[in-house]
Amino acid sequence: MITTPFEYSRADSLDDALAKLSAGKGEAKLIAGGHSLVPLMKLRLSEPRMLIDIARIPGLSGIHTRDDRIAIGAATVHHEVASSGLLREACPMLAETAADIGDPQVRNKGTVGGSLAHADPAADYPAVMLALDADIHVKGPGGWRVVKARDFFQAMFTVDLAPDEIIASVQFKPVKAGAYAKLHQRASRFAIVGVAAAVDATDGVIQSARVGLTGAGPHATRLTGVEEALAGKRFAPETIESAAEQAGAAVSEINSDIHASDAYRRAMIPVFTKRALSRALARAQ
Ligand SMILES: Cc1cc2nc3c(=O)[nH]c(=O)nc-3n(C[C@H](O)[C@H](O)[C@H](O)COP(=O)(O)OP(=O)(O)OC[C@H]3O[C@@H](n4cnc5c(N)ncnc54)[C@H](O)[C@@H]3O)c2cc1C
C-alpha cells in the first residue's frame, strides 16, 4: 500500500516543531525515525496531511548527565543508546535493551521519543522506563510538564501526551543493578513478554525493587506485587522464585494474538520476571 498524500516539513527547533504542529490544526503529525508511523501510514491507519520531521533538531538527541541523573534526548536513536559508554557503565539494562531492539536499520532510525510516544504494547523501553522510575519531559503550547513513566502508559497505543505536545527527553537516576529479559518475537524482536527489574540492595538485603512488564498486556505496567514480595528480603534464589511465582496471576488483562496465546504469555511472565531479577541481583553483589 502507499500512503495518502502529505506535505513534509523539517523543524529546526522544538518551538518551531510546536508552532508547525499547532498550525496543522490536528492534521499534522511528528515524524522521528518513521519506523512505527510510516507502516501505519502505508496501511492507511494514519493519514496525516503534514509530517513534521523532528529527527534533526539540534539538541533533541544525545545522552548527558545532569547532576545525579541521565537525560536522553527524544530524537536519540536506539543505536546511540546501545553503544553509549555512559549507559553501559552506569545503567547497563537500558543499553542492553536498546541493543536487542529490531535489527540494525530499526536501531539506526528508531528513536527513544518515538518508541515512548507510540507505546506499542510489545515495545521494550516502556518496561525499562517503569523500572527506572523515569520522568518524561514534555513541551506543549502551555510550556513544560514532567510525567512519571508510571502515569504515562495508559492503554494500548495511548499515553499521557496531547496531540500538540512533544516529548523532549527522558530523565532518570541510573541503576546499575538492573536487567531486562524478553521473550522475542522471532521476526521483529518485539517482546512477547519483557520484564525489566531494578533493585536497590545492601549487605545482601533487597531494600526495594521496581519491576516493569511489557508485551503481555495492552500497555506496560509495574508488577507491584513482585516488588512488595521482594522488599526487605535477603537475596537468595528462593526469594526470587517465590516473588516471581505470582507475577502472572496479578496481571488482569493479557493479550492473545498470532504470536502467543494469553495462557502462554501468562505462563511466561514469572519465567522472565525470574530471569530479570536474577540478573539484576547478580549486578547488585
Ligand atoms: C521491523 C521492526 C522491528 C522492530 N522491533 C522492535 C523491537 O524489537 N522492540 C521495540 O521496542 N521496538 C521495535 N520496533 C519499533 C521501533 O523501535 C520504532 O522505531 C519505535 O517504536 C518508534 O520510533 P520512531 O522514532 O521510528 O517513531 P516514528 O515512527 O517516527 O513515530 C511514532 C509515533 O510517535 C510520534 N512521535 C515521534 N517522536 C515523538 C516525540 N519526540 N514526541 C511526541 N511524539 C513523537 C509520531 O508522531 C508517531 O505518532 C520495530 C520496528 C520495526 C519496523
The ligand as an SDF file (V2000), in Angstrom:
LIG
                    3D

 53 58  0  0  0  0  0  0  0  0999 V2000
   10.9010   -4.3280   11.7590 C   0  0  0  0  0  0  0  0  0  0  0  0
   10.7420   -3.6010   13.0600 C   0  0  0  0  0  0  0  0  0  0  0  0
   11.1730   -4.2130   14.2200 C   0  0  0  0  0  0  0  0  0  0  0  0
   11.0480   -3.5520   15.4430 C   0  0  0  0  0  0  0  0  0  0  0  0
   11.4480   -4.1900   16.5840 N   0  0  0  0  0  0  0  0  0  0  0  0
   11.2840   -3.5760   17.7730 C   0  0  0  0  0  0  0  0  0  0  0  0
   11.6810   -4.2170   18.9820 C   0  0  0  0  0  0  0  0  0  0  0  0
   12.2460   -5.3120   18.9950 O   0  0  0  0  0  0  0  0  0  0  0  0
   11.4730   -3.5460   20.1470 N   0  0  0  0  0  0  0  0  0  0  0  0
   10.8970   -2.2870   20.1830 C   0  0  0  0  0  0  0  0  0  0  0  0
   10.7160   -1.7400   21.2710 O   0  0  0  0  0  0  0  0  0  0  0  0
   10.5290   -1.6610   19.0680 N   0  0  0  0  0  0  0  0  0  0  0  0
   10.7150   -2.2690   17.8580 C   0  0  0  0  0  0  0  0  0  0  0  0
   10.3480   -1.6200   16.7140 N   0  0  0  0  0  0  0  0  0  0  0  0
    9.7940   -0.2610   16.8070 C   0  0  0  0  0  0  0  0  0  0  0  0
   10.9230    0.7690   16.6900 C   0  0  0  0  0  0  0  0  0  0  0  0
   11.6450    0.7900   17.8980 O   0  0  0  0  0  0  0  0  0  0  0  0
   10.3910    2.1850   16.3780 C   0  0  0  0  0  0  0  0  0  0  0  0
   11.4710    2.9000   15.9440 O   0  0  0  0  0  0  0  0  0  0  0  0
    9.7970    2.9620   17.5070 C   0  0  0  0  0  0  0  0  0  0  0  0
    8.7330    2.2860   18.1050 O   0  0  0  0  0  0  0  0  0  0  0  0
    9.2410    4.2930   17.0340 C   0  0  0  0  0  0  0  0  0  0  0  0
   10.2630    5.2160   16.9460 O   0  0  0  0  0  0  0  0  0  0  0  0
   10.3880    6.1550   15.6750 P   0  0  0  0  0  0  0  0  0  0  0  0
   11.4190    7.1640   16.0110 O   0  0  0  0  0  0  0  0  0  0  0  0
   10.5870    5.3280   14.4720 O   0  0  0  0  0  0  0  0  0  0  0  0
    8.9520    6.8690   15.6920 O   0  0  0  0  0  0  0  0  0  0  0  0
    8.0400    7.3390   14.4680 P   0  0  0  0  0  0  0  0  0  0  0  0
    7.5850    6.1710   13.6820 O   0  0  0  0  0  0  0  0  0  0  0  0
    8.6640    8.4680   13.7570 O   0  0  0  0  0  0  0  0  0  0  0  0
    6.8020    7.9300   15.3150 O   0  0  0  0  0  0  0  0  0  0  0  0
    5.9720    7.0680   16.0530 C   0  0  0  0  0  0  0  0  0  0  0  0
    4.8890    7.9200   16.7290 C   0  0  0  0  0  0  0  0  0  0  0  0
    5.4510    8.7230   17.7520 O   0  0  0  0  0  0  0  0  0  0  0  0
    5.2300   10.1210   17.4760 C   0  0  0  0  0  0  0  0  0  0  0  0
    6.4630   10.7790   17.9000 N   0  0  0  0  0  0  0  0  0  0  0  0
    7.7270   10.5310   17.4530 C   0  0  0  0  0  0  0  0  0  0  0  0
    8.6200   11.2460   18.1680 N   0  0  0  0  0  0  0  0  0  0  0  0
    7.8910   11.9750   19.0730 C   0  0  0  0  0  0  0  0  0  0  0  0
    8.2360   12.9030   20.1070 C   0  0  0  0  0  0  0  0  0  0  0  0
    9.5100   13.2360   20.3800 N   0  0  0  0  0  0  0  0  0  0  0  0
    7.2320   13.4370   20.8420 N   0  0  0  0  0  0  0  0  0  0  0  0
    5.9420   13.1060   20.6050 C   0  0  0  0  0  0  0  0  0  0  0  0
    5.5460   12.2350   19.6590 N   0  0  0  0  0  0  0  0  0  0  0  0
    6.5230   11.6700   18.9040 C   0  0  0  0  0  0  0  0  0  0  0  0
    4.9170   10.2080   15.9950 C   0  0  0  0  0  0  0  0  0  0  0  0
    4.0980   11.3100   15.7000 O   0  0  0  0  0  0  0  0  0  0  0  0
    4.1880    8.8950   15.7720 C   0  0  0  0  0  0  0  0  0  0  0  0
    2.8450    9.0090   16.1930 O   0  0  0  0  0  0  0  0  0  0  0  0
   10.4730   -2.2450   15.4820 C   0  0  0  0  0  0  0  0  0  0  0  0
   10.0540   -1.6270   14.3030 C   0  0  0  0  0  0  0  0  0  0  0  0
   10.1910   -2.2930   13.0960 C   0  0  0  0  0  0  0  0  0  0  0  0
    9.7450   -1.5920   11.8370 C   0  0  0  0  0  0  0  0  0  0  0  0
  1  2  1  0
  2  3  1  0
  2 52  2  0
  3  4  2  0
  4  5  1  0
  4 50  1  0
  5  6  2  0
  6  7  1  0
  6 13  1  0
  7  8  2  0
  7  9  1  0
  9 10  1  0
 10 11  2  0
 10 12  1  0
 12 13  2  0
 13 14  1  0
 14 15  1  0
 14 50  1  0
 15 16  1  0
 16 17  1  0
 16 18  1  0
 18 19  1  0
 18 20  1  0
 20 21  1  0
 20 22  1  0
 22 23  1  0
 23 24  1  0
 24 25  2  0
 24 26  1  0
 24 27  1  0
 27 28  1  0
 28 29  2  0
 28 30  1  0
 28 31  1  0
 31 32  1  0
 32 33  1  0
 33 34  1  0
 33 48  1  0
 34 35  1  0
 35 36  1  0
 35 46  1  0
 36 37  1  0
 36 45  1  0
 37 38  2  0
 38 39  1  0
 39 40  1  0
 39 45  2  0
 40 41  1  0
 40 42  2  0
 42 43  1  0
 43 44  2  0
 44 45  1  0
 46 47  1  0
 46 48  1  0
 48 49  1  0
 50 51  2  0
 51 52  1  0
 52 53  1  0
M  END
$$$$
